[in-house]
Amino acid sequence: MLASLQNPFAFASRLLLAVLFLPAGVSKITGFAGTVGYISSVGLPIPVVAAAAAVAVEVLGGLALIFGFGTRLAAVVLAVFTVVASFFFHAYWSAPAEQQMMHQLMFYKNVAVSGGLLALAAFGAGAWSLDAHRGQP
């Protein structure tokens, strides 16, 4: 029975993961100055370039997941991006005591999301994808 749900589940996982990234990327575009300021606040170099890169990864990666186009590569890029961003923006081990729990939850949520992305990279987008129509596994 579960084998018959493989393609709907793969499609649902792509959409649910994209819900995290596409709106975040769009909000970075609409609030670009704030994004640059936030990146600067954690001490990352060239914050304007970092913000533009984050927008590109989140928007293009989110769209790739939705349409199932270049899914394996997009999932790996998003997974790496998410883990790296977590170390800079959710470093709960160095956050003030009153913020540690929230950052710890966000950090481990991002780790789990990365795990889902890596599973998508390993098993592909499923038959309901542009990758499948292009003959990509």
C-alpha positions as CSV (number, residue, x, y, z in Angstrom):
1,M,0.0,0.0,0.0
2,L,2.7,2.5,0.9
3,A,4.4,1.9,-2.5
4,S,1.3,3.3,-4.2
5,L,1.8,6.5,-2.1
6,Q,5.4,7.0,-3.0
7,N,4.8,9.6,-5.7
8,P,2.2,11.6,-3.8
9,F,4.4,11.5,-0.7
10,A,7.5,12.7,-2.8
11,F,5.4,15.5,-4.2
12,A,4.0,16.5,-0.8
13,S,7.5,16.5,0.7
14,R,8.8,18.8,-2.1
15,L,5.9,21.2,-1.5
16,L,6.2,21.1,2.3
17,L,9.9,21.8,2.2
18,A,9.5,24.5,-0.4
19,V,7.0,26.3,2.0
20,L,10.0,26.9,4.2
21,F,12.3,28.3,1.6
22,L,10.3,30.2,-1.0
23,P,8.5,32.6,1.4
24,A,11.7,33.2,3.3
25,G,13.5,34.1,0.0
26,V,10.7,36.5,-1.0
27,S,10.7,38.2,2.4
28,K,14.5,38.7,2.1
29,I,13.8,40.5,-1.3
30,T,11.1,42.7,0.1
31,G,13.1,43.5,3.3
32,F,16.6,43.4,1.7
33,A,18.1,46.1,3.9
34,G,16.9,44.4,7.0
35,T,18.3,41.1,5.8
36,V,21.7,42.8,5.1
37,G,21.6,44.3,8.6
38,Y,20.8,40.9,10.2
39,I,23.7,39.2,8.4
40,S,26.0,42.1,9.4
41,S,24.9,41.6,13.0
42,V,26.4,38.1,13.2
43,G,29.7,39.3,11.7
44,L,29.5,37.6,8.3
45,P,31.7,39.3,5.6
46,I,30.2,41.0,2.6
47,P,26.6,41.0,3.9
48,V,25.1,42.4,0.7
49,V,26.5,39.5,-1.3
50,A,25.5,37.0,1.4
51,A,22.0,38.3,1.3
52,A,21.8,38.1,-2.4
53,A,23.1,34.5,-2.3
54,A,20.6,33.6,0.4
55,V,17.8,35.0,-1.8
56,A,19.0,33.1,-4.8
57,V,19.3,29.8,-2.9
58,E,16.0,30.1,-1.2
59,V,13.9,31.3,-4.2
60,L,15.5,29.2,-6.9
61,G,15.8,26.2,-4.6
62,G,12.2,26.5,-3.4
63,L,11.0,26.7,-7.0
64,A,13.1,23.7,-8.0
65,L,11.5,21.7,-5.3
66,I,8.0,22.8,-6.2
67,F,8.4,21.8,-9.9
68,G,10.7,18.9,-9.3
69,F,13.4,20.3,-11.6
70,G,17.0,19.6,-10.7
71,T,15.6,18.3,-7.4
72,R,18.6,16.3,-6.2
73,L,21.0,19.2,-6.7
74,A,18.6,21.8,-5.2
75,A,18.0,19.6,-2.2
76,V,21.7,19.2,-1.5
77,V,22.3,23.0,-1.9
78,L,19.4,23.8,0.4
79,A,20.6,21.2,3.0
80,V,24.1,22.7,3.1
81,F,22.8,26.2,3.1
82,T,20.4,25.4,6.0
83,V,23.1,23.7,8.2
84,V,25.6,26.5,7.6
85,A,23.0,29.2,8.3
86,S,22.0,27.4,11.5
87,F,25.5,27.7,12.9
88,F,25.5,31.4,12.3
89,F,22.0,32.4,13.1
90,H,20.8,29.8,15.7
91,A,24.0,29.3,17.7
92,Y,22.1,28.5,20.9
93,W,25.3,27.6,22.8
94,S,26.4,31.3,22.7
95,A,23.0,33.0,22.9
96,P,21.8,34.8,26.0
97,A,20.0,32.5,28.5
98,E,16.6,33.8,27.7
99,Q,17.1,33.1,24.0
100,Q,18.8,29.7,24.1
101,M,15.6,27.5,24.0
102,M,14.2,29.3,20.9
103,H,17.6,29.1,19.1
104,Q,18.1,25.5,20.1
105,L,14.6,24.6,18.7
106,M,15.3,26.5,15.5
107,F,18.8,24.9,15.2
108,Y,17.5,21.3,15.5
109,K,14.4,22.1,13.3
110,N,16.9,23.1,10.6
111,V,19.0,20.0,11.2
112,A,15.8,17.9,10.7
113,V,14.8,19.8,7.6
114,S,18.3,19.2,6.2
115,G,17.7,15.5,6.8
116,G,14.5,15.6,4.8
117,L,16.3,17.4,2.0
118,L,19.1,14.8,1.9
119,A,16.4,12.0,1.7
120,L,14.9,13.9,-1.2
121,A,18.4,14.1,-2.8
122,A,18.9,10.4,-2.3
123,F,15.6,9.1,-3.6
124,G,14.7,11.8,-6.1
125,A,11.6,13.9,-6.9
126,G,9.3,11.0,-7.8
127,A,7.2,10.6,-10.9
128,W,5.2,13.8,-10.4
129,S,8.1,16.0,-11.3
130,L,9.8,17.7,-14.3
131,D,12.8,15.6,-13.5
132,A,10.8,12.4,-14.2
133,H,9.5,13.8,-17.4
134,R,13.1,14.6,-18.5
135,G,14.1,11.1,-17.7
136,Q,16.1,12.0,-14.6
137,P,15.9,9.5,-11.7
